[in-house]
Amino acid sequence: MQSFMSAKEAAEKWNISQRRVSVLCSENRIEGAMMVGNMWIIPASAEKPFDKRTTKEKACVPLKPFVKWVGGKTQLLGELEKTFPQKRLTKYCEPMVGGGALLFDVLFKYNFEEICVNDINAELINAYKVIKSAVSDLIDRLQKLQSLYYSMDENGRKRHFYEIRENFNSVYLSDKTAVEKAAYFIYLNRTCFNGLYRVNAKGKFNVPVGLYKKPTICDVENLLNISKALQRVTILCGDYSAAKSFIDENTFVYLDPPYRPISETSDFTAYNPNIFDDNEQIRLSQFVDEISGTGAKIVLSNSDPKNVNPDDNFFDDLYRAYNIVRVSASRMINSKSDGRGKINELIISN
């Protein structure tokens, strides 16, 4: 006996909105779909239809990351682009997408047929998914939060920030709370100290309030443009290995792991409760070896330990079989404001 799934279940399976599933059913683009009462049911074996609206299209306007993210790659885009494969590849993958600076540059400039992104941070990935499938509801919430923030004095903003932080930490992430949590996530990112995302041992966001007079909490145009571009992106949440099945010889892969700290005060690796230590860096290198074996083109970035210890060959040894290039970047290398300066970072490729 044939089994069926609901439109909601199909939407979750195919990573598109439930409304889009209903439209595809009404257009007779899902074989075997039928209306029962006032709802669509779909054969459980049905495959996601080819989406003529978005496949092979690129974004028509430049896209900006919707959050500030430690170690963001905006300033390295030119250097990273030099590593792009010369031959035509059809797939693009970021198993550790973070703030997505390179992803959004790729969406604007290139025509990859299939794109897959992943991150272990569930709150971050929820924000990506909400922007993709419920951007209007998200914008409504963010506009209200922004208007309220602008109307308050400094003390009022502090009180409101900590109220939202408490709500963010207490509301469980689910389908029903997805938009609410995404709005809180973006609001906190835009109003907290230095745009950090840091959690304590219990996984609770604990960054203090920042001192901003008029931060852009809701960039309507950019959010709408990102939403349109994300329609052709598969979004996963989990360890970077979750993207393994997507990667093959036709894939360009960019990996942006939590950077290995170059000083005791520059450790920003705890953006989720699991610390990304040297053992994790080694495990990642083994994953790189594995996917390199498929024929995929791989680029990875990380900090250069030689900035503080010329004899530290950790990455030179770990990736000795790969091409390693040192490039200059401006980073905050300690907790003080005068600790920002030019340092080398590593771009590693096969």
C-alpha positions as CSV (number, residue, x, y, z in Angstrom):
1,M,0.0,0.0,0.0
2,Q,1.4,3.4,-1.0
3,S,2.3,5.8,1.8
4,F,1.7,9.5,1.7
5,M,3.1,12.6,3.4
6,S,1.4,16.0,4.1
7,A,2.4,19.2,2.4
8,K,4.1,20.3,5.6
9,E,6.2,17.1,5.8
10,A,7.1,17.5,2.1
11,A,8.2,21.1,2.8
12,E,10.5,20.0,5.6
13,K,11.9,17.1,3.5
14,W,12.6,19.4,0.5
15,N,13.6,22.5,2.5
16,I,11.0,24.7,0.9
17,S,7.9,26.5,2.2
18,Q,4.6,24.7,2.7
19,R,3.0,27.3,0.5
20,R,5.5,26.5,-2.3
21,V,4.6,22.8,-2.0
22,S,0.9,23.6,-2.4
23,V,1.6,25.7,-5.5
24,L,3.6,22.8,-7.0
25,C,0.7,20.4,-6.3
26,S,-1.8,22.8,-7.9
27,E,0.4,23.1,-10.9
28,N,0.4,19.3,-11.3
29,R,4.2,19.2,-10.9
30,I,4.2,16.5,-8.2
31,E,3.3,13.2,-9.6
32,G,0.6,11.4,-7.5
33,A,-0.3,14.4,-5.4
34,M,-4.0,14.7,-4.6
35,M,-6.4,16.9,-2.7
36,V,-8.1,15.2,0.3
37,G,-10.7,17.5,1.9
38,N,-8.9,20.8,2.0
39,M,-5.3,19.5,2.1
40,W,-2.8,18.1,-0.3
41,I,-1.3,14.6,0.3
42,I,1.9,13.6,-1.6
43,P,3.4,10.1,-2.3
44,A,6.2,9.6,0.3
45,S,8.5,8.5,-2.6
46,A,7.9,11.7,-4.5
47,E,11.0,13.8,-5.4
48,K,11.3,17.6,-5.2
49,P,10.3,19.0,-8.6
50,F,12.9,20.9,-10.7
51,D,12.5,24.6,-9.7
52,K,12.4,26.6,-12.9
53,R,12.3,29.9,-11.0
54,T,15.7,29.7,-9.5
55,T,18.0,27.0,-11.0
56,K,21.1,28.4,-12.7
57,E,20.0,31.9,-11.8
58,K,22.3,34.2,-9.8
59,A,21.2,37.0,-7.5
60,C,20.6,40.2,-9.5
61,V,22.0,42.5,-6.7
62,P,24.9,42.3,-4.3
63,L,24.1,40.6,-1.0
64,K,25.4,41.4,2.4
65,P,25.6,39.0,5.4
66,F,22.5,39.6,7.6
67,V,24.6,39.1,10.8
68,K,28.0,40.2,12.0
69,W,30.1,37.1,12.6
70,V,33.5,36.7,14.3
71,G,36.1,35.8,11.6
72,G,33.8,36.9,8.8
73,K,35.4,36.7,5.4
74,T,34.3,39.9,3.7
75,Q,37.8,41.4,3.7
76,L,39.2,38.2,2.2
77,L,36.8,37.8,-0.6
78,G,39.3,38.9,-3.2
79,E,42.0,36.5,-2.0
80,L,39.5,33.6,-1.8
81,E,38.2,34.3,-5.3
82,K,41.7,33.7,-6.6
83,T,41.4,30.1,-5.4
84,F,38.2,29.4,-7.4
85,P,38.5,26.5,-9.8
86,Q,39.3,27.3,-13.4
87,K,37.2,24.5,-14.8
88,R,33.4,24.6,-14.7
89,L,32.0,23.0,-11.6
90,T,28.2,22.7,-11.1
91,K,28.0,22.5,-7.3
92,Y,29.0,24.7,-4.4
93,C,29.1,23.7,-0.7
94,E,29.9,25.4,2.6
95,P,29.8,22.8,5.4
96,M,30.6,25.6,8.0
97,V,28.7,28.6,6.5
98,G,28.8,31.0,9.5
99,G,27.9,34.5,8.5
100,G,28.0,33.6,4.8
101,A,30.1,36.4,3.3
102,L,31.5,34.1,0.6
103,L,28.2,32.3,0.1
104,F,26.5,35.7,-0.7
105,D,29.3,36.7,-3.0
106,V,28.9,33.4,-4.8
107,L,25.2,33.7,-5.1
108,F,25.6,37.2,-6.7
109,K,28.5,36.3,-9.1
110,Y,28.2,32.7,-10.1
111,N,25.7,30.2,-11.6
112,F,26.2,27.0,-9.6
113,E,23.3,24.6,-10.4
114,E,23.3,23.2,-6.8
115,I,24.3,24.8,-3.6
116,C,24.3,23.4,-0.1
117,V,25.2,25.1,3.2
118,N,25.5,23.7,6.7
119,D,26.4,24.9,10.2
120,I,26.3,23.3,13.7
121,N,24.8,26.5,15.2
122,A,21.1,25.7,15.2
123,E,20.0,29.4,15.9
124,L,22.1,30.6,12.9
125,I,20.7,28.0,10.6
126,N,17.2,28.7,11.8
127,A,17.7,32.3,10.8
128,Y,18.8,31.2,7.3
129,K,15.7,29.0,7.0
130,V,13.3,31.7,8.2
131,I,14.8,34.2,5.8
132,K,14.3,31.7,3.0
133,S,10.7,30.6,3.8
134,A,9.1,33.3,6.0
135,V,11.0,36.6,5.3
136,S,7.9,38.8,5.4
137,D,7.0,37.6,9.0
138,L,10.6,38.1,10.0
139,I,10.7,41.6,8.6
140,D,7.5,42.6,10.5
141,R,9.0,41.5,13.8
142,L,12.4,43.1,13.2
143,Q,10.8,46.4,12.1
144,K,8.9,46.5,15.4
145,L,12.0,45.7,17.4
146,Q,14.0,48.4,15.5
147,S,11.3,51.1,16.0
148,L,11.1,50.3,19.7
149,Y,14.9,50.4,20.1
150,Y,15.2,53.8,18.3
151,S,12.5,55.3,20.5
152,M,14.3,54.5,23.8
153,D,17.1,56.2,25.7
154,E,20.3,54.4,26.6
155,N,18.9,52.9,29.8
156,G,15.8,51.8,28.1
157,R,17.8,50.1,25.4
158,K,19.8,48.2,28.0
159,R,16.7,46.9,29.8
160,H,15.1,45.9,26.5
161,F,18.3,44.1,25.3
162,Y,18.4,42.0,28.4
163,E,14.7,41.2,28.2
164,I,15.1,40.0,24.6
165,R,18.2,38.0,25.6
166,E,16.2,36.3,28.4
167,N,13.4,35.6,26.0
168,F,15.8,34.2,23.4
169,N,17.4,31.9,25.9
170,S,14.1,30.7,27.4
171,V,12.1,30.1,24.2
172,Y,12.6,26.6,22.8
173,L,13.4,26.5,19.1
174,S,10.6,24.7,17.1
175,D,8.5,25.2,14.0
176,K,6.1,27.4,16.0
177,T,8.8,29.6,17.4
178,A,11.2,29.7,14.4
179,V,10.3,33.3,13.3
180,E,10.4,34.6,16.8
181,K,13.7,33.1,17.5
182,A,15.2,34.3,14.2
183,A,14.1,37.9,15.0
184,Y,15.6,37.7,18.5
185,F,18.8,36.2,17.0
186,I,19.3,39.1,14.5
187,Y,18.2,41.7,17.0
188,L,20.8,40.5,19.6
189,N,23.5,40.2,17.0
190,R,23.0,43.8,15.9
191,T,22.8,45.3,19.4
192,C,25.2,43.2,21.5
193,F,28.8,44.0,22.2
194,N,30.9,43.7,18.9
195,G,28.3,41.5,17.3
196,L,29.7,38.4,19.0
197,Y,27.8,35.1,19.3
198,R,29.0,33.4,22.4
199,V,27.3,30.9,24.7
200,N,28.0,29.5,28.2
201,A,28.4,25.9,29.1
202,K,24.6,25.5,29.2
203,G,24.3,26.8,25.6
204,K,22.8,30.1,26.7
205,F,23.7,33.3,24.8
206,N,25.6,35.5,27.2
207,V,27.1,38.5,25.3
208,P,26.4,41.9,27.0
209,V,24.7,44.8,25.4
210,G,26.6,47.1,23.0
211,L,26.4,50.8,22.9
212,Y,24.9,51.7,19.6
213,K,22.6,54.7,18.8
214,K,21.1,53.5,15.6
215,P,22.2,50.1,14.5
216,T,20.5,48.6,11.4
217,I,18.4,45.9,12.9
218,C,16.1,45.4,9.9
219,D,17.7,45.8,6.5
220,V,14.5,45.2,4.5
221,E,15.9,45.3,1.0
222,N,18.9,43.0,1.8
223,L,16.7,40.5,3.6
224,L,14.3,40.3,0.7
225,N,17.2,39.8,-1.8
226,I,18.7,37.1,0.4
227,S,15.4,35.3,0.6
228,K,15.1,35.3,-3.1
229,A,18.7,34.0,-3.6
230,L,18.3,31.3,-0.9
231,Q,15.4,29.6,-2.8
232,R,18.0,27.6,-4.7
233,V,20.1,26.7,-1.6
234,T,19.8,23.5,0.5
235,I,20.2,24.4,4.1
236,L,21.4,21.8,6.6
237,C,22.1,21.9,10.4
238,G,24.7,19.7,12.0
239,D,28.4,18.8,12.1
240,Y,30.2,19.7,9.0
241,S,30.2,16.1,8.0
242,A,26.4,16.4,7.4
243,A,27.3,17.9,4.0
244,K,29.4,14.9,3.0
245,S,26.8,13.2,0.8
246,F,26.4,16.4,-1.3
247,I,30.1,16.6,-2.2
248,D,31.5,14.9,-5.3
249,E,34.0,15.6,-8.1
250,N,31.7,18.4,-9.4
251,T,31.7,20.3,-6.2
252,F,33.6,23.4,-5.0
253,V,33.9,23.3,-1.2
254,Y,34.8,26.2,1.1
255,L,35.5,25.4,4.8
256,D,35.6,28.2,7.3
257,P,36.1,26.5,10.7
258,P,36.4,28.3,14.1
259,Y,39.9,29.7,13.9
260,R,42.7,28.3,16.1
261,P,43.4,31.0,18.7
262,I,46.6,32.9,18.1
263,S,46.6,34.4,21.6
264,E,45.1,33.7,25.0
265,T,42.6,36.6,24.6
266,S,41.5,35.9,21.0
267,D,39.7,32.6,21.6
268,F,36.3,33.0,19.9
269,T,35.9,29.3,19.1
270,A,33.1,28.8,21.5
271,Y,30.2,30.0,19.4
272,N,28.5,26.8,20.3
273,P,28.8,24.7,23.5
274,N,31.4,22.4,21.8
275,I,34.9,23.8,21.9
276,F,36.8,23.5,18.5
277,D,40.2,22.6,19.9
278,D,43.3,21.1,18.2
279,N,41.8,17.7,18.2
280,E,38.8,19.1,16.2
281,Q,41.2,20.8,13.8
282,I,42.9,17.4,13.2
283,R,39.5,15.7,12.7
284,L,38.6,18.4,10.2
285,S,41.8,17.8,8.3
286,Q,40.8,14.1,8.0
287,F,37.5,15.2,6.6
288,V,39.3,17.4,4.1
289,D,41.4,14.4,3.0
290,E,38.3,12.3,2.6
291,I,36.3,14.8,0.4
292,S,39.5,15.7,-1.5
293,G,39.6,12.0,-2.4
294,T,36.2,12.4,-4.2
295,G,37.8,14.9,-6.6
296,A,36.1,17.9,-5.1
297,K,37.9,21.3,-5.3
298,I,38.5,22.4,-1.7
299,V,39.5,25.7,-0.1
300,L,39.9,26.1,3.7
301,S,40.9,29.2,5.8
302,N,42.3,29.5,9.3
303,S,44.6,31.6,11.5
304,D,48.3,31.5,11.1
305,P,50.0,30.4,14.4
306,K,53.3,31.9,13.1
307,N,51.9,35.3,13.9
308,V,52.9,34.8,17.5
309,N,55.3,31.8,17.2
310,P,57.4,31.4,14.1
311,D,58.2,27.9,15.1
312,D,54.6,26.8,15.3
313,N,54.0,24.5,12.3
314,F,50.7,23.1,13.3
315,F,48.9,23.8,10.1
316,D,52.0,23.5,7.9
317,D,52.3,19.9,9.1
318,L,48.6,19.2,9.2
319,Y,48.1,20.3,5.6
320,R,51.5,19.5,4.2
321,A,50.0,17.7,1.2
322,Y,48.0,20.9,0.2
323,N,48.8,24.4,-1.1
324,I,49.2,26.9,1.7
325,V,49.1,30.6,1.1
326,R,49.5,33.3,3.7
327,V,47.4,36.5,3.2
328,S,47.1,39.7,5.3
329,A,43.9,40.5,7.2
330,S,42.8,43.0,9.9
331,R,41.7,41.1,13.0
332,M,41.1,41.8,16.7
333,I,43.9,39.8,18.2
334,N,43.1,40.5,21.9
335,S,40.3,41.8,24.0
336,K,41.4,45.4,23.9
337,S,40.3,47.9,21.2
338,D,43.9,48.7,20.3
339,G,44.6,45.1,19.6
340,R,43.4,45.3,16.0
341,G,46.1,45.0,13.4
342,K,47.3,43.3,10.3
343,I,48.0,39.6,10.7
344,N,48.5,36.7,8.4
345,E,45.8,34.1,7.7
346,L,46.0,30.8,5.9
347,I,44.2,29.9,2.7
348,I,44.7,26.1,2.1
349,S,43.6,24.4,-1.1
350,N,44.0,21.1,-3.0
